[in-house]
Amino acid sequence: MAASINSKLVVSYVGPKYRRPLNDSQLDILRLLYKFRFSTSELAARYLGKANIKLVQKKLRVLEDQGYANKRYDKSYKLQGKPATYYLTPKGARLLQQLTNSLKTAAIRINLL
């Protein structure tokens, strides 16, 4: 005999969260990660000429949430005083490649005029 359960199972689908397109500052960070392969938030802020490291960390977190960058960080780093290291993901590299290709196509169109 199978036991009958009188509870309701509610399943709801939550689609992907809407994100605005990346802004120029976020694209600059992706280009930096592409150029240097790895970077900390402090080095990225210094290279980009940003005085506020927290803003760069926030942008890196958004890029990480969207899958364009990843972070290498271990709990032991905190005791050692080591910062997190960020790197470009394949998705981020594809985005940069698409942007570069679209800019090249636009430049060719302008030259044809």
Secondary structure, 3 states (H helix, E strand, C coil): CCCCCCCCCCCCCCCCCCCCCCCHHHHHHHHHHHHHCEECHHHHHHHHCCCCHHHHHHHHHHHHHCCCEEEECCHHHHHHCCCCEEEECHHHHHHHHHHHHHHHHHHHHHHHC
